[in-house]
Amino acid sequence: MAFLQLAALADDGGTIGVKKAAANPGFAPVEWQIIQLARRDGLDSLRAPDLWDRVKGWIFGRRSNPRLANIRLESLRRLAVDAWHRGYAVRPSYLKAFLKAGFNEGQLETLLASISAQRRFRASRSR
């Protein structure tokens, strides 16, 4: 369903600023590592810490911050976290940030298909 909305989100009528020549659907090893590590992050890691988070940190101790300093890799992590929890129904804002960070639609399809397959495998093993 998210793929159907990509054309509507694009400012340029559907190409979403992706050049056809840059259709490499793969990821670098560090990017695959980030995708796998995003499996452990909760949806709460996608929002900015608020007062309640600071109070919990003061009482129970600080939690490590999963956010990445590299904007490109952080956009990958955010989309991967959302995909691990929501499947193909990722938020459009994370899709736009992912594509704006220099990733392409082939990589988007690879990411979502890989996470979906691993979610199905994990669900079948837990039965």
N, C-alpha and C positions, 0 to 999 in steps of 0.2 A: 504494500500500500504506500509505503514511503517513496518508492520509486516513481509512482504516479504523480506525486506532488512535487518532484524535483523540477519539472518543467515550469510549473506554476511559480516556484520560488525564484527562478532565474530572472535576472534583470534583462538578459539579452534574448529572451524568447525561447529558451530551452537548451542552449548549449552549456549554460552554467559556467562559462569562461574556461572550459577545459579544451585544450587543443587536441585535435585528433591524433597528432603525432606522438603525444605523451600518454599513450594508452598502456603503459606497463602496469599490469595488475598485481605485481609482487610487492613485498615489503622487505626492508633490510632486516637483518637478525635482531637489532635492537628494537625495531618497531614490533616485530613478532613478540618479543619479550614483554613489551609494554602491554600488548593486547592480552597476553596470558596473565600478567599481573593485575590487570583491570578486573579480572574475574573476582578477585577478593575484595575490591572496593565496593562500598555501598553507594546507593543513590545519594546519600547525604554528603558524599565527597564531592559532588558536583555543585553544591551551593557554597556560598561564602559563609564562614563561621559567624554566628550571631552571639548575642549576649548569653543565651542559654548554653551554647557550646563552650564559651569561655568559663562559665560557672562550673560546668561539669569537668572541664580540664583542671580547674583550681581544686575541686574536691577529690577527683579520682586520679588525677595526674594527666599530663598532656599526652595526647595521642599523636602519632607521627602524621605529618601532613603528606598526603599522597600526591599533591599537585606537583607538576614538573615545571622547571624554570623555562624550558624551551617551548615557545608558543606552538610550534608545529607539532611537537610530540604531545603537548597537553591537549591539543584539539583531537589527536588520535586517541588518547586515554579517555577523554570525556565521551567520545562517540562509542568506544569499546565498552565502557562501563554501562552506558545506556543500553547498548545492544545485549550485553550479558543479562541485564534485568528485564528488558522489554522485547527482545527479539528484533524482528524487522520493524517494529513500530517505534523507531527512534524519533526523537524530537527534531523538527526541521531546523531549529537554530544550531544544533550540533552538526547536522549535515552540511549546512552552509559554512560553518567554521572549518569543518574538515576539508571541504573543497577549496575554501579560500586560503587555507594553509599550504596548498600546493599538491594535495593528493588528487587523484582523478577518480572517475566513475568506475573504472575497472577495479581499482583498489577498494572502493566502497563495496562493490559486489563481492569481492574476495573476502573482505572483512566480515560482512554480514553472513555470507554463506558458511564461512569457517566457524563462526561463533554459533550459528544455528545448528550446524552438524554436531558440534561439541555439546551443546545444550541437550539435543535429542539423545546423544549417546549417554550422557550423564543421567538423564531421566530414565532411560531404559535400564541402566545398571542399578538404579535405586529401587527398582520394583522387586 
